[in-house]
Amino acid sequence: MKEEIFDIAVVGAGFGGIYAAHRFREKNLSVVGIEGASGVGGAWYHNGYPGSRVDTDSVDMYSYLFSREIYEGWLWTERYAAQPELMQHLNWVADKLDVKRLFRFDTWLRESHWSSEDQRWHLKTDRGDQIACRFLVMCTGNLSEPKPVPFPGLNQFKGEWHQTNRWPHREVRFKDRHVAIVGTGSSGVQAAPVVAEQAEHLYVFQRSPHYGVPARNGPSNVEKQRAIARTLDEFKETMLARPTLPFGQEDRKRAAQYTPEEQQERLERQWAVGGHAMAYVFEDIGINLDSNAIASEFVRRKIRERVNDPTIAEKLCPEYPIGTHRLILETDYYECFNRDNVTLVDMREDPIEEITETGIRTRGNHYDVDLIIFALGFKAFLGAIDSAGVANEKGQTPREIWARGPRTVFGLMTPGFPNFFHPTNAGSPSVLGPLIVENEFHVDWIADCIEHMRRSGYSTVEATEEGADNWGRKSAAVAQNMLRRQEDNYMVHVNPDDGSRIFQPWGSGMATYVPEVRCMTERDYEGFAFNT
Ligand SMILES: Cc1cc2nc3c(=O)[nH]c(=O)nc-3n(C[C@H](O)[C@H](O)[C@H](O)COP(=O)(O)OP(=O)(O)OC[C@H]3O[C@@H](n4cnc5c(N)ncnc54)[C@H](O)[C@@H]3O)c2cc1C
């Protein structure tokens, strides 16, 4: 097949890729979009499991903000939009912007090599496309590549099984069936109460309990959306200047500045508000163990109050400091363990040994099931970039360059990879930020950078080694005191030789990130090198 030539390739057709394709075409670049799924939607295309919805408020934290017409043209129906509405929304936006025709769907990028000879990326897809492009933009998401199922024996299972993050686009029946959900992160916790309502019996396999707090979903605040629409540009600047905080949490103080009664009052108020408010109840909750312990114990008490059987309640109570793993927003999750048709299987006491023909064998039991739902999470940050076979001229992969933790400038470019951009990746607020606005910010930065290159006659841009050293130091400094850095989870990279712990996202949110990016960009793109 003959190699086709484009200015820019955008990989992924989620919130990021849709906007990127539109923005780059506006800049008169020839754009090719590559998307493995059969349509637009990104995370929402793949995560159609029961109960799937956002966990940040749609109206202010989870909307495109680049176009008034789009923002006010879609009034969200719920406080936390559900997956079907997100899919409708993204299809509506992609049609409105007329970007679907730029994308090749059902097409996975599998090889991507840079050649300095013609200063282009050379791409190969699983459908045999061969594409050369000057710029490669990975809107592939930081939580998009599923973790594989690690249990032996899956191929002998005679029932049906699915991963929450590769959910099929057809109805899956739960009624009259024995169902297992393996994993109790956000997806497992969202799915369990919905499945429990329909299944004959539900087994919830839990490795580690997490803090779940009531989402308090309900109708969306249309008045608020209309008010934001009236001053959308100013609102977007507010979003870009925000610490990692839900709206309404700005007046908080350190826990010790409240009396014990005031602390409890405040905790109850946050509990009633619902959502991520609980992770921000005190100003020092993320850096002070004593302050954190007050909130952690409060939520554990609530869990104990909601679950009838004290032994099960105890198994559902996490021990780590609250907020050091992403808080889980739930609706009736804990109450579902009061149902006769729901069983909690604690994998710390009774780990899964294998999948059998008829179900799941743990060390001490066998559970006969018709359907297994694996809610195991993602290969975060670089997973999708690995899957696209990205290599520079020396044959190095980004993962090799990141061997001791993320090595980037702005979380957007990795040294040694010219004209290669990875929006919303580690080194930026990433999974801790409002991801739609972050995507807009990064895509705008790339568009401006390409414009700068065009005006100055440059062919390539690359993050420098010195720039990455400098950015790494800044990123480490903002995360230095975070309790989060001490917890083992996907956000923390641990170097086994010296035990150093690198917090992968930029820890203090857009409020400190955006001014840094703007300031270094104004200083003639500090941290980057351009070549003709
Ligand atoms: C259940 C769930 C709930 C979430 N809730 C929130 C929330 O409340 N707030 C929030 O800010 N974020 C949330 N997120 C994070 C979510 O990923 C982002 O909000 C947003 O979807 C990111 O958009 P994106 O375009 O960057 O990436 P994605 O939406 O992840 O899209 C990436 C696309 O790239 C495609 N792709 C990947 N590799 C390749 C390849 N090699 N070739 C071709 N195509 C490829 C994938 O198929 C996918 O369609 C949630 C995620 C999930 C899964």
The ligand as a Tripos MOL2 file, in Angstrom:
@<TRIPOS>MOLECULE
LIG
   53    58     1     0     0
SMALL
NO_CHARGES

@<TRIPOS>ATOM
      1 C1        -15.5360    5.2810   33.6450 C.3       1 LIG1
      2 C2        -14.7190    6.5150   33.5430 C.ar      1 LIG1
      3 C3        -15.1160    7.6680   34.2030 C.ar      1 LIG1
      4 C4        -14.3830    8.8440   34.0800 C.ar      1 LIG1
      5 N1        -14.8070    9.9530   34.7140 N.ar      1 LIG1
      6 C5        -14.1220   11.1120   34.5760 C.ar      1 LIG1
      7 C6        -14.5510   12.2990   35.1930 C.ar      1 LIG1
      8 O1        -15.5590   12.3370   35.8790 O.2       1 LIG1
      9 N2        -13.8350   13.4320   35.0280 N.ar      1 LIG1
     10 C7        -12.6890   13.4420   34.2730 C.ar      1 LIG1
     11 O2        -12.0610   14.5150   34.1280 O.2       1 LIG1
     12 N3        -12.2600   12.3180   33.6750 N.ar      1 LIG1
     13 C8        -12.9360   11.1620   33.8070 C.ar      1 LIG1
     14 N4        -12.4930   10.0260   33.1970 N.ar      1 LIG1
     15 C9        -11.2350   10.0430   32.4370 C.3       1 LIG1
     16 C10       -11.5060   10.0800   30.9350 C.3       1 LIG1
     17 O3        -10.5470    9.2640   30.3600 O.3       1 LIG1
     18 C11       -11.3980   11.4680   30.3970 C.3       1 LIG1
     19 O4        -12.3840   12.2590   30.9870 O.3       1 LIG1
     20 C12       -11.5810   11.6280   28.9010 C.3       1 LIG1
     21 O5        -12.3990   10.6400   28.3660 O.3       1 LIG1
     22 C13       -10.2410   11.6280   28.2410 C.3       1 LIG1
     23 O6        -10.4020   11.8690   26.8770 O.3       1 LIG1
     24 P1         -9.2200   11.5990   25.8850 P.3       1 LIG1
     25 O7         -9.6920   12.0240   24.5580 O.co2     1 LIG1
     26 O8         -7.9780   12.2310   26.4130 O.co2     1 LIG1
     27 O9         -8.9520   10.0270   25.9430 O.3       1 LIG1
     28 P2         -9.9470    8.8010   25.8300 P.3       1 LIG1
     29 O10       -11.3440    9.2190   26.0270 O.co2     1 LIG1
     30 O11        -9.4010    7.7340   26.7080 O.co2     1 LIG1
     31 O12        -9.8230    8.3470   24.3070 O.3       1 LIG1
     32 C14        -8.6870    7.6970   23.8210 C.3       1 LIG1
     33 C15        -9.0360    7.0280   22.5030 C.3       1 LIG1
     34 O13        -7.8100    6.6110   21.8860 O.3       1 LIG1
     35 C16        -8.0420    5.4030   21.2290 C.3       1 LIG1
     36 N5         -6.7480    4.7080   21.0650 N.ar      1 LIG1
     37 C17        -5.8810    4.3590   22.0420 C.ar      1 LIG1
     38 N6         -4.7960    3.7520   21.5090 N.ar      1 LIG1
     39 C18        -5.0030    3.7330   20.1710 C.ar      1 LIG1
     40 C19        -4.2450    3.2240   19.0780 C.ar      1 LIG1
     41 N7         -3.0560    2.6230   19.2370 N.pl3     1 LIG1
     42 N8         -4.7630    3.3340   17.8240 N.ar      1 LIG1
     43 C20        -5.9670    3.9270   17.6220 C.ar      1 LIG1
     44 N9         -6.7410    4.4250   18.6240 N.ar      1 LIG1
     45 C21        -6.2430    4.3240   19.8880 C.ar      1 LIG1
     46 C22        -8.9840    4.6440   22.1420 C.3       1 LIG1
     47 O14        -9.6960    3.6690   21.4120 O.3       1 LIG1
     48 C23        -9.8710    5.7720   22.6630 C.3       1 LIG1
     49 O15       -11.0260    5.8770   21.8950 O.3       1 LIG1
     50 C24       -13.2060    8.8460   33.3080 C.ar      1 LIG1
     51 C25       -12.7910    7.6720   32.6470 C.ar      1 LIG1
     52 C26       -13.5380    6.5290   32.7630 C.ar      1 LIG1
     53 C27       -13.0530    5.3010   32.0550 C.3       1 LIG1
@<TRIPOS>BOND
     1     1     2 1
     2     2     3 ar
     3     2    52 ar
     4     3     4 ar
     5     4     5 ar
     6     4    50 ar
     7     5     6 ar
     8     6     7 ar
     9     6    13 1
    10     7     8 2
    11     7     9 ar
    12     9    10 ar
    13    10    11 2
    14    10    12 ar
    15    12    13 ar
    16    13    14 ar
    17    14    15 1
    18    14    50 ar
    19    15    16 1
    20    16    17 1
    21    16    18 1
    22    18    19 1
    23    18    20 1
    24    20    21 1
    25    20    22 1
    26    22    23 1
    27    23    24 1
    28    24    25 2
    29    24    26 1
    30    24    27 1
    31    27    28 1
    32    28    29 2
    33    28    30 1
    34    28    31 1
    35    31    32 1
    36    32    33 1
    37    33    34 1
    38    33    48 1
    39    34    35 1
    40    35    36 1
    41    35    46 1
    42    36    37 ar
    43    36    45 ar
    44    37    38 ar
    45    38    39 ar
    46    39    40 ar
    47    39    45 ar
    48    40    41 1
    49    40    42 ar
    50    42    43 ar
    51    43    44 ar
    52    44    45 ar
    53    46    47 1
    54    46    48 1
    55    48    49 1
    56    50    51 ar
    57    51    52 ar
    58    52    53 1
@<TRIPOS>SUBSTRUCTURE
     1 LIG1         1 GROUP 0 **** ****
